[in-house]
Amino acid sequence: MTKQGNFEFTFTHAIVAIVLGLAVLAGFFIGIPMYNVWQQEMAGRAEFAKAEQNRRIMIEEAKAALEAEKLNAQAEIERAKGAAEAIRIENGSLTPTYIQYLWVRQQKDFTGKVIYIPTETGLPVLEAGRSVQTNP
């Protein structure tokens, strides 16, 4: 037996150290694969939860789109009722002056945009308002 300071290193200590080392090594050999399985299971659960959430989001977006389409259809019906009432008020005859008024009133939404107005021959006036440059 050798003596180092106050600690005596014995054969029993060597056996205990080897057994503990082997136990730790065996723990790694058993624990690491088990940890990998657990980690994959948790990753699968997270992926499943993410897919479920994405599905719920898509369903809610589809419901919102359906509701918007229903409201757009109702608005279109009300617009058609309004147009039918306007035609009824005018006794079914729209004058060219009234049609021109409606067209001009509609143009307030198109400020700053190019508008092509057809001529008598049905061709649009393409260069109206543009300056013509001539070469000297």
GULUMGU-87145 format. One record per residue: x, y, z of N, C-alpha, C in turn; residue in one letter; residue number from 1. Coordinates in steps of 0.001 Angstrom, whole numbers, plus 500000, padded with zeros to 6 digits. Example, Ala and Ser with C-alpha at 12.3 -4.5 7.8 and 13.67 -1.06 7.14 Angstrom:
<atoms>
n_east,n_north,n_up,ca_east,ca_north,ca_up,c_east,c_north,c_up,res,n
513190,494310,507800,512300,495500,507800,513200,496700,507800,A,1
512850,497750,507080,513670,498940,507140,512900,500030,507870,S,2
</atoms>
This chain:
<atoms>
n_east,n_north,n_up,ca_east,ca_north,ca_up,c_east,c_north,c_up,res,n
500828,498835,500000,500000,500000,500000,500875,501231,500000,M,1
500412,502169,499209,501155,503418,499151,500397,504477,499920,T,2
501126,505364,500476,500498,506394,501259,500776,507736,500603,K,3
499696,508496,500365,499826,509821,499771,499133,510801,500701,Q,4
499844,511562,501381,499260,512493,502337,498541,511721,503416,G,5
497297,512111,503691,496479,511431,504690,495625,510342,504053,N,6
495729,510162,502765,494875,509201,502064,495691,507999,501662,F,7
495203,506831,501974,495869,505603,501577,495152,505053,500363,E,8
495904,504847,499313,495343,504283,498098,495445,502782,498191,F,9
494280,502127,498238,494269,500680,498392,493696,500034,497160,T,10
493803,498757,497133,493238,497986,496033,491721,498157,495987,F,11
491111,498272,497127,489656,498463,497209,489255,499786,496576,T,12
490053,500801,496799,489760,502099,496187,489874,502016,494670,H,13
490823,501274,494190,490988,501111,492747,489779,500398,492155,A,14
489323,499355,492820,488150,498602,492347,486922,499512,492339,I,15
486752,500276,493407,485595,501188,493493,485677,502217,492377,V,16
486848,502767,492103,487014,503760,491044,486699,503152,489684,A,17
487166,501936,489448,486892,501267,488172,485407,500979,488022,I,18
484783,500497,489096,483346,500196,489048,482546,501474,488798,V,19
482909,502554,489478,482213,503832,489254,482423,504319,487825,L,20
483631,504186,487331,483904,504583,485942,483076,503781,484952,G,21
483006,502450,485186,482202,501597,484311,480714,501927,484427,L,22
480265,502272,485634,478856,502638,485831,478531,503925,485072,A,23
479438,504881,485157,479226,506140,484414,479234,505869,482914,V,24
480173,505066,482448,480241,504717,481031,478985,503979,480587,L,25
478521,503029,481394,477285,502298,481067,476092,503252,481062,A,26
476099,504205,481992,475022,505212,482023,474991,506014,480730,G,27
476173,506359,480218,476221,507073,478940,475705,506205,477800,F,28
476150,504942,477776,475728,504039,476693,474221,503784,476716,F,29
473643,503769,477885,472198,503540,477993,471439,504866,477924,I,30
471954,505868,478603,471244,507149,478714,471187,507948,477429,G,31
472277,507963,476661,472301,508772,475436,471273,508284,474419,I,32
471174,506985,474119,470122,506551,473197,468719,506861,473721,P,33
468517,506678,475037,467208,506992,475592,466909,508490,475471,M,34
467921,509307,475689,467752,510758,475542,467429,511114,474097,Y,35
468105,510472,473144,467839,510739,471730,466399,510385,471361,N,36
465908,509260,471877,464519,508860,471615,463572,509893,472210,V,37
463832,510301,473443,462978,511297,474103,463005,512627,473346,W,38
464203,513014,472901,464335,514273,472164,463555,514213,470854,Q,39
463618,513105,470132,462870,512960,468884,461363,512982,469146,Q,40
460939,512358,470241,459518,512368,470590,459048,513793,470868,E,41
459831,514550,471597,459474,515946,471894,459469,516793,470612,M,42
460425,516548,469721,460454,517280,468454,459225,516939,467611,A,43
458823,515668,467640,457616,515256,466911,456375,515912,467473,G,44
456287,515977,468793,455132,516633,469418,455091,518116,469058,R,45
456259,518761,469068,456316,520181,468716,455904,520389,467261,A,46
456362,519525,466379,456004,519626,464957,454509,519404,464768,E,47
453952,518443,465488,452514,518175,465404,451709,519373,465904,F,48
452144,519971,467010,451443,521141,467549,451516,522301,466572,A,49
452659,522471,465918,452817,523547,464933,451900,523307,463733,K,50
451837,522075,463250,450965,521752,462119,449497,521964,462490,A,51
449130,521591,463690,447751,521782,464167,447409,523271,464228,E,52
448334,524067,464721,448108,525513,464791,447994,526115,463398,Q,53
448848,525687,462471,448767,526188,461100,447440,525813,460453,N,54
446949,524610,460747,445652,524182,460211,444539,525063,460761,R,55
444583,525350,462053,443568,526219,462653,443602,527617,462038,R,56
444803,528123,461792,444941,529444,461169,444323,529435,459777,I,57
444599,528379,458998,444032,528291,457645,442512,528221,457691,M,58
441959,527503,458659,440512,527404,458786,439917,528771,459121,I,59
440531,529483,460036,440032,530808,460410,440127,531786,459242,E,60
441213,531711,458461,441337,532570,457287,440275,532241,456249,E,61
439984,530949,456073,438943,530550,455128,437576,531036,455593,A,62
437311,530949,456900,436048,531457,457436,435926,532959,457212,K,63
437016,533680,457423,437004,535127,457217,436776,535463,455751,A,64
437405,534702,454850,437216,534943,453412,435765,534656,453012,A,65
435179,533594,453568,433783,533271,453275,432857,534383,453766,L,66
433107,534864,454964,432284,535950,455511,432421,537208,454655,E,67
433643,537501,454201,433855,538667,453343,433110,538513,452021,A,68
433129,537307,451452,432406,537072,450195,430904,537220,450384,E,69
430397,536739,451513,428966,536897,451794,428605,538376,451895,K,70
429447,539144,452589,429175,540573,452723,429300,541288,451380,L,71
430280,540886,450562,430412,541481,449227,429190,541167,448376,N,72
428675,539940,448492,427470,539571,447731,426276,540398,448192,A,73
426139,540594,449494,425049,541419,450000,425181,542863,449518,Q,74
426410,543372,449500,426633,544729,449006,426271,544830,447525,A,75
426622,543814,446755,426292,543808,445322,424773,543774,445115,E,76
424083,542999,445938,422614,542948,445840,422021,544320,446152,I,77
422519,544968,447192,422010,546295,447538,422329,547312,446442,E,78
423513,547191,445824,423883,548086,444729,422935,547881,443549,R,79
422616,546613,443250,421693,546315,442145,420293,546841,442452,A,80
419857,546700,443723,418553,547243,444096,418524,548755,443910,K,81
419627,549404,444294,419714,550858,444118,419668,551255,442656,G,82
420384,550512,441810,420374,550812,440371,418986,550568,439789,A,83
418321,549500,440207,416972,549208,439713,416002,550290,440149,A,84
416155,550761,441377,415287,551843,441863,415536,553127,441092,E,85
416807,553423,440785,417125,554624,440004,416514,554533,438608,A,86
416590,553374,438000,416005,553201,436663,414485,553325,436744,I,87
413888,552766,437794,412435,552861,437955,412013,554312,438132,R,88
412800,555075,438900,412476,556485,439112,412530,557242,437791,I,89
413439,556896,436928,413571,557580,435638,412649,556988,434587,E,90
411715,556153,434991,410738,555523,434103,411394,554662,433037,N,91
412509,554059,433384,413152,553120,432476,413926,553765,431352,G,92
414044,555075,431337,414794,555708,430245,415937,556532,430826,S,93
417131,556140,430504,418309,556892,430922,418699,557816,429780,L,94
418806,559076,430075,419195,560033,429044,420700,560041,428915,T,95
421206,560401,427755,422674,560499,427591,423294,561485,428577,P,96
422588,562541,428909,423115,563530,429854,423274,562908,431240,T,97
422292,562116,431663,422377,561466,432967,423487,560425,432990,Y,98
423631,559686,431913,424713,558700,431825,426062,559403,431904,I,99
426184,560549,431239,427433,561316,431297,427673,561810,432728,Q,100
426621,562252,433393,426746,562691,434784,427250,561556,435667,Y,101
426670,560370,435499,427113,559212,436288,428574,558891,436005,L,102
428973,558995,434741,430359,558693,434376,431310,559707,435008,W,103
430948,560975,434967,431796,562022,435548,431869,561845,437070,V,104
430758,561528,437703,430737,561320,439143,431626,560142,439545,R,105
431674,559140,438699,432502,557960,438962,433984,558302,438866,Q,106
434349,559296,438094,435755,559610,437835,436470,560221,439033,Q,107
435745,560627,440077,436419,561208,441238,437361,560218,441905,K,108
437134,558915,441690,438005,557896,442257,439279,557689,441440,D,109
439357,558289,440276,440487,558051,439376,441351,559295,439204,F,110
441482,560128,440220,442292,561334,440094,443753,560968,439876,T,111
444373,561649,438939,445779,561429,438650,446061,560250,437747,G,112
445047,559620,437200,445241,558476,436316,444865,558875,434894,K,113
445440,558186,433931,445148,558449,432531,443825,557787,432176,V,114
442937,558549,431564,441635,558032,431153,441527,558179,429639,I,115
441195,557104,428972,441041,557127,427525,439570,557330,427189,Y,116
439290,558390,426438,437917,558721,426061,437761,558400,424574,I,117
436775,557600,424225,436589,557269,422804,436026,558462,422020,P,118
436383,558503,420756,435870,559556,419865,434660,559024,419114,T,119
434182,559808,418161,433004,559406,417393,433232,558097,416642,E,120
434465,557844,416235,434751,556635,415472,435026,555431,416370,T,121
434981,555646,417689,435201,554546,418611,436660,554341,418984,G,122
437557,555172,418459,438980,555061,418785,439303,555975,419963,L,123
440135,555563,420868,440450,556426,422007,441393,557556,421617,P,124
441272,558664,422313,442194,559779,422134,443387,559470,423035,V,125
444482,559059,422419,445620,558577,423196,446582,559679,423626,L,126
446688,560718,422868,447707,561735,423125,447110,563033,423633,E,127
445935,563030,424124,445299,564268,424610,446066,564801,425814,A,128
446391,566074,425800,447041,566699,426934,448555,566526,426968,G,129
449131,565840,426020,450600,565682,426003,451189,566711,425046,R,130
452310,567250,425416,452933,568261,424566,453657,567577,423397,S,131
453560,568203,422269,454200,567671,421069,455512,568407,420866,V,132
456597,567659,420750,457896,568279,420526,458293,568070,419076,Q,133
458726,569113,418456,459182,569030,417061,460662,569249,417004,T,134
461318,568600,416063,462750,568766,415889,463008,569891,414894,N,135
463821,570902,415233,464090,572010,414285,464964,571602,413142,P,136
</atoms>
